[in-house]
Amino acid sequence: MQICIPVEANDGLDSRVCAHFGSAPFFLIIDTDTEACETIVNNGAHHAHGMCQPLTLLEGRAIDGLVVGGIGRGALFKLQAANIGVFMSQHSTVRETVDAHKAGSLQPVNPVNACAGHGHGSGVGGHGQGCH
């Protein structure tokens, strides 16, 4: 299975999960069977509210799911419309997140626990300082 995780730095399985999908400097696509990683640079990390284009970044890659620390509703709706499952991780590193995914302990993100917009403190997964 191929999952994508937004991360703060390109440190492979030791990368720290970014608190918000759209603002992550990098995305890692991990094969959960082999733990091989592919890195994608997020050229749109500093986007205006509502302008996150997650499918553009992930275009052409076979992704079975996305695991996030937090995500805005707009990006969530776009991913769901493309039939990409989005799951919430409260874990600090990619390695911990992959292990939780393998164990089946990650919960799907729904609009209620997604962030309403930039600068708002709603949502989960490290959003105490607002959604970035």
C-alpha positions in Angstrom: 0.0 0.0 0.0 1.2 3.5 -0.8 0.5 6.3 1.7 1.4 9.9 1.6 2.4 11.8 4.7 3.2 15.6 4.9 6.5 16.2 6.7 8.6 19.0 8.1 11.9 17.8 6.8 13.2 15.1 4.4 14.5 12.6 7.0 12.9 9.4 5.6 11.0 7.4 8.2 12.4 9.6 11.0 10.8 12.7 9.4 8.4 14.6 11.7 4.8 14.7 10.6 3.8 18.2 9.7 0.9 19.7 11.7 -1.0 20.7 8.5 -1.1 19.1 5.1 -1.0 22.1 2.8 1.8 23.9 4.6 4.2 20.9 4.7 7.5 21.6 3.0 7.7 18.0 1.8 5.5 14.9 1.3 6.7 11.4 1.7 5.1 8.6 -0.2 5.8 5.4 1.7 5.3 1.8 0.5 4.0 0.3 3.8 5.2 -3.2 2.7 8.9 -2.3 1.9 9.0 1.1 3.8 10.7 2.6 0.7 10.1 6.4 0.6 9.7 8.9 -2.3 10.0 12.6 -1.5 8.0 15.3 -3.1 8.8 19.0 -2.5 5.7 21.1 -1.8 6.1 24.1 -4.0 2.7 25.4 -2.9 3.5 25.4 0.9 2.8 29.1 1.2 -0.5 29.2 -0.5 -3.4 31.6 0.1 -6.4 30.3 2.0 -8.5 28.0 -0.2 -5.8 27.6 -2.8 -4.2 24.3 -1.7 -4.0 22.0 -4.7 -3.3 18.6 -3.3 -4.1 16.6 -6.4 -1.6 18.7 -8.5 1.2 17.8 -6.1 0.3 14.1 -6.1 -0.6 13.8 -9.8 0.6 10.7 -11.5 1.4 8.8 -8.3 -0.5 5.8 -7.1 -1.5 6.7 -3.6 -3.9 4.6 -1.6 -4.3 7.0 1.3 -3.1 10.2 2.9 -2.2 10.4 6.6 -2.1 13.9 8.1 -1.6 15.8 11.3 -4.2 18.3 10.2 -5.9 19.3 6.9 -8.3 22.0 5.7 -11.8 21.2 4.6 -11.2 22.3 1.0 -8.2 20.0 0.5 -10.1 17.2 2.3 -13.1 17.6 0.0 -10.8 17.5 -3.1 -9.0 14.4 -1.9 -12.3 12.7 -1.0 -13.7 13.5 -4.4 -10.7 11.8 -6.0 -11.4 8.7 -3.8 -8.2 9.1 -1.7 -8.8 8.1 1.9 -7.5 10.7 4.4 -6.6 9.6 7.9 -5.6 11.5 11.0 -2.3 10.8 12.8 -1.4 12.1 16.3 2.1 10.5 16.0 5.3 12.6 15.8 7.2 10.6 13.2 6.6 8.9 9.9 7.8 5.6 11.4 5.2 5.8 14.2 2.5 6.8 11.7 3.3 4.0 9.4 3.2 1.5 12.3 -0.2 2.9 13.4 -1.5 2.6 9.8 -0.3 -1.0 9.6 -2.1 -1.7 12.9 -5.3 -0.2 11.6 -5.5 2.4 14.4 -5.8 5.6 12.4 -9.2 7.2 12.1 -10.5 8.8 8.9 -10.7 12.6 8.8 -14.1 14.0 8.3 -15.2 17.6 7.8 -16.0 18.0 11.5 -12.4 17.4 12.6 -10.8 19.3 9.6 -9.6 22.8 9.9 -12.0 25.5 8.8 -9.3 27.8 7.4 -5.9 29.4 7.9 -5.5 31.0 11.3 -8.3 29.1 13.0 -7.7 26.8 16.0 -10.4 24.2 15.2 -9.3 20.8 14.1 -6.9 18.4 15.7 -3.3 17.1 15.3 -1.3 20.0 16.7 -3.5 22.9 15.7 -3.3 24.6 19.0 -1.5 27.5 17.3 -3.9 27.6 14.4 -4.0 25.9 11.0 -1.0 26.9 8.9 
